[in-house]
Amino acid sequence: MLSQNPENHMDPIWQMRMRTLMARKKSMEIAQIIDDALYDYYVVERGEDVPNWRYIKDQDWWLEYLDSLGIPRRNP
């Protein structure tokens, strides 16, 4: 537990922790919005599975993704 009193909203440590928590919460909300948008686009509109490229940290994911769709790599 915090040694500081959470009732004291002027405590600098409490303020720092709350800023950190709010930033994490906002980041999670944005990630959820992106996931929902990808799901809607791929599954609902196109009837396909959501590609795994969002979670892969591979540099060549885009080229592999284009190959899997049968699109030339140098597609303008």
C-alpha positions in Angstrom: 0.0 0.0 0.0 1.0 3.6 -0.4 2.5 5.2 2.6 0.9 8.5 1.4 -2.7 9.3 2.0 -4.8 8.8 -1.2 -7.1 11.5 0.1 -4.4 14.1 -0.3 -4.6 14.8 -4.1 -1.7 17.3 -3.8 0.8 14.6 -3.0 3.4 14.6 -5.8 3.9 10.8 -5.7 0.1 10.2 -5.9 -0.2 12.6 -8.8 2.6 10.9 -10.7 1.1 7.5 -10.2 -2.3 8.7 -11.3 -0.8 10.2 -14.5 0.9 6.9 -15.2 -2.3 5.0 -14.6 -4.3 7.4 -16.8 -1.7 7.1 -19.6 -1.9 3.3 -19.5 -5.7 3.4 -19.5 -5.7 5.7 -22.5 -3.2 3.5 -24.3 -5.4 0.4 -23.7 -8.5 2.2 -24.9 -6.7 3.2 -28.2 -5.5 -0.4 -28.7 -9.0 -1.7 -28.2 -10.4 0.8 -30.7 -7.8 -0.2 -33.3 -8.5 -3.9 -32.7 -12.3 -3.3 -33.1 -11.7 -1.4 -36.3 -9.5 -4.1 -37.8 -12.1 -6.7 -36.8 -14.9 -4.8 -38.4 -13.0 -4.2 -41.6 -11.7 -7.7 -42.1 -14.3 -9.9 -40.6 -17.6 -8.0 -40.9 -17.0 -6.1 -44.2 -14.7 -8.5 -46.1 -15.5 -11.9 -44.5 -11.8 -12.7 -43.9 -9.8 -13.5 -40.9 -7.9 -10.6 -39.2 -4.3 -10.8 -40.4 -1.7 -11.5 -37.8 0.6 -8.7 -38.9 -0.5 -6.3 -36.2 1.2 -8.5 -33.5 4.3 -9.6 -35.5 7.4 -7.6 -35.0 9.0 -8.9 -38.2 10.5 -6.3 -40.6 9.3 -8.2 -43.7 5.7 -8.8 -42.5 4.3 -6.5 -45.2 6.0 -8.3 -48.1 4.9 -11.7 -46.7 1.3 -10.3 -46.3 1.3 -9.1 -50.0 2.6 -12.5 -51.1 -0.2 -14.2 -49.1 -2.7 -12.1 -51.0 -1.1 -12.7 -54.3 -0.3 -9.0 -54.8 3.1 -8.2 -56.4 5.6 -6.8 -53.9 6.2 -3.7 -56.0 2.5 -2.8 -56.2 2.2 1.0 -56.4 
